[in-house]
Amino acid sequence: MPGHVGLENVDVWFQDEARFGQQNTTTRLWAERGTRPRVVKQQQFEYAYLFGSVCPAKGVGEAIVVPWVNKDIMISHLEQISKATERSRHAVVIMDGASWHSDDIGNEFNNVSIIKLPPYSPELNPIEQVWSWLRQHYLANQSFNDYNDIVSQVCRAWNGFLECSDRVTKMCSRDWIELIS
């Protein structure tokens, strides 16, 4: 992070990717006692990847849904975060060490810095809980017609999550990201 940026001007973002598709999650559901509702479990292999980021302090998020993962898409996602960051502020993006999270992905943005989490520590990234929430509240127990249907439903789920900024803040805030007291 540049030395001239004061902590009071820093926004902490959490970033990750998740795969959603036809090999979907099945979850429990409410049913009348004595019944056994059926849920479709698809056998096809269409997927979409959601690159998502949240800023708990502001209760906002940014995302991009794509058919695959690579460094160029990661840079496009960082560009979203850069544009969403107010002019006088600096974004610190906390992410895992995926291979497309190379050390140079943030070089072209002067208002974005990257901090990588230690290997095998998803519990430190609160956006992991967002993926569970999306599956549980929007995407589980569904079947998808094709890639476009997956994209549509994933976008609907992400937008549903972001509808309530309090939900973003409560689900993704952590005491250890408080920069000033």
Residue pairs with C-beta under 8 A, 6 or more apart in sequence:
1 10
1 90
1 92
1 113
2 90
2 110
2 113
5 90
7 179
7 180
8 179
8 180
9 88
9 89
9 90
10 89
10 90
10 91
10 92
10 179
11 55
11 57
11 58
11 85
11 89
11 90
11 91
11 92
12 55
12 56
12 57
12 92
12 94
12 177
12 179
13 53
13 54
13 55
13 81
13 91
13 92
13 93
13 94
14 53
14 54
14 56
14 93
14 94
14 95
14 125
14 126
14 127
14 172
15 51
15 52
15 53
15 77
15 81
15 93
15 94
15 95
15 127
16 52
16 95
16 96
16 125
16 127
16 128
16 131
17 49
17 50
17 51
17 52
17 69
17 98
18 49
18 50
18 52
18 131
18 134
19 47
19 48
19 49
19 50
20 47
20 48
20 49
20 50
20 134
20 135
20 139
20 150
20 153
20 154
21 45
21 46
21 47
21 48
21 144
21 150
22 42
22 43
22 44
22 45
22 46
22 47
22 143
22 144
22 150
23 42
23 43
23 44
23 45
23 47
24 41
24 42
24 139
24 140
24 141
24 142
24 143
24 144
25 135
25 139
25 140
25 141
26 39
26 41
26 140
26 141
27 135
27 136
27 140
27 141
29 37
29 39
29 141
31 37
39 141
40 141
40 142
40 143
42 143
42 144
46 144
46 146
46 147
46 150
47 67
47 150
48 65
48 66
48 67
48 147
48 150
48 151
48 154
49 65
49 66
49 67
49 68
49 69
50 63
50 64
50 65
50 154
50 158
51 63
51 64
51 65
51 66
51 69
51 73
51 74
51 77
52 61
52 62
52 63
52 127
52 130
52 158
53 61
53 62
53 63
53 77
53 80
53 81
53 93
53 127
54 60
54 61
54 126
54 127
54 130
54 168
54 172
55 61
55 84
55 91
55 168
56 126
56 168
56 169
56 171
56 172
56 173
56 174
56 177
57 169
57 173
58 165
59 165
59 166
59 168
59 169
60 84
60 162
60 165
60 168
61 158
61 161
61 162
61 168
62 77
62 80
62 81
62 84
63 77
63 80
63 158
64 73
64 76
64 77
64 80
65 151
65 154
65 155
65 158
66 73
67 147
69 98
69 100
70 100
71 100
71 102
71 105
73 100
74 100
74 101
74 105
75 105
75 108
78 93
78 105
78 106
78 109
78 112
79 109
81 91
81 93
81 112
82 91
82 109
82 111
82 112
84 91
85 91
85 111
85 112
89 111
90 111
90 112
90 113
91 111
91 112
91 113
92 112
92 113
92 114
92 115
93 106
93 112
93 113
93 114
93 115
94 115
94 116
94 117
94 124
94 125
94 177
95 101
95 114
95 115
95 116
95 117
95 125
96 116
96 117
96 119
96 121
96 122
96 125
97 116
97 117
97 119
101 114
101 116
105 114
106 112
106 113
106 114
117 124
117 125
118 124
122 128
126 171
126 172
126 173
126 174
127 172
129 171
129 172
130 161
130 171
130 172
133 161
133 171
134 154
134 157
134 158
134 161
137 157
137 160
137 161
138 153
138 156
138 157
138 160
139 153
139 154
139 157
142 153
144 150
144 153
161 167
161 168
162 168
